[in-house]
């Protein structure tokens, strides 16, 4: 049980990082398209 409680914050942080990376790539892609 303790390991599950400790793993939850890291999982949320991982999802936050993944979403941030995806949003960052989308932003770069849109900037590249508008620049062309």
Backbone as a ProteinNet text record, in pm:
[ID]
protein_1_A
[PRIMARY]
XXXXXXXXXXXXXXXXXXXXXXXXXXXXXXXXXXXX
[TERTIARY]
84.1	0	87.7	192.6	279.3	344.5	385.8	449.4	350.7	224.2	122.7	104.2	99.8	81.9	202	321.2	441	447.2	389.3	397.1	296.7	188.8	87.9	142.8	215.4	267	359.5	446.1	538.6	461.7	352.4	271.1	206.1	153	91.5	196.2	316.7	422.9	460.9	466.9	501.1	396.4	268.8	162.2	173.1	204.3	217.2	331.6	444.3	558.7	523.2	455	417.6	324.7	225.3	132	207.7	299.5	377.9	462.2	522.7	604.6	517.1	399.9	308.8	263.7	224.5	181.3	297	417.2	534.6	560.7	552.4	574.5	465.7	339.9	230	255.8	302	331	443.2	549.7	659.7	612.5	528.4	478.3	393.1	306.4	222.2	308.6	409.7	499.5	572.5	614	684.7	592.9	465.3	369.4	337.9	318.5	285	406.8	527.9	649.4	665.8	632.3	641.8	528.3
-121.2	0	126.4	125.5	243.4	271.1	164.7	183.9	244.5	204.1	260.4	409.1	444.3	585.3	667	609.5	682.6	692.8	595.4	595.3	691.1	724.8	812.2	949.4	1021.4	1153.3	1144.4	1043	1030	1004.2	926.7	899.4	1028.9	1108.8	1235.7	1328.4	1330.2	1414.7	1368.8	1237.6	1184.8	1225.6	1214	1255.3	1405.1	1485.2	1630.2	1660.5	1587.9	1609.2	1567.6	1452.9	1404.6	1504.6	1554.4	1652.5	1779.8	1823.1	1943.2	1926.3	1808.5	1782.4	1782.2	1717.9	1712.4	1853.8	1932.3	2070.2	2151	2129.4	2201.3	2167.2	2038.5	1997.9	2054.7	2056	2113.3	2261.9	2331.6	2474.7	2498.5	2417.5	2432.1	2401.7	2299.8	2262.4	2374.5	2434.5	2544.8	2665.3	2695.1	2806.7	2780.2	2655.9	2620.8	2637.3	2594.1	2604.7	2751.4	2831.9	2972.8	3047.9	3004.7	3071.4	3049	2928.9	2900.3	2969.8
0	0	0	78.8	84.7	-50.4	-119.3	-249.6	-349.4	-342.1	-432.3	-402.8	-274.5	-237	-284.5	-277.6	-320.8	-473	-543.7	-689.3	-753.3	-684.2	-744.6	-784.9	-697.8	-737.7	-858.2	-863.4	-975.9	-1105.2	-1097.7	-1217.2	-1264.7	-1170.8	-1209.3	-1270.6	-1214.4	-1267.2	-1407.4	-1428.5	-1560.1	-1662.8	-1626.9	-1719	-1748.6	-1646.3	-1665.7	-1762.4	-1748.7	-1838.2	-1980.7	-1995.2	-2129	-2197	-2122.7	-2180.2	-2218.1	-2134.3	-2164.1	-2289.8	-2305.5	-2424.7	-2550.2	-2541.3	-2657.2	-2694.2	-2594.1	-2620.9	-2679.9	-2628.1	-2680.1	-2825.9	-2860.7	-2999.2	-3089.4	-3042.1	-3121.6	-3144.7	-3042.6	-3056.6	-3156.4	-3149.7	-3244.8	-3386.2	-3401.8	-3533.8	-3591.9	-3507.7	-3556.2	-3592.9	-3511.7	-3542.7	-3674.3	-3696.9	-3820.7	-3941.4	-3926.1	-4036.6	-4066.4	-3962.9	-3985.6	-4038.4	-3999.3	-4048	-4198.1	-4244.7	-4387.9	-4461.1
[MASK]
++++++++++++++++++++++++++++++++++++

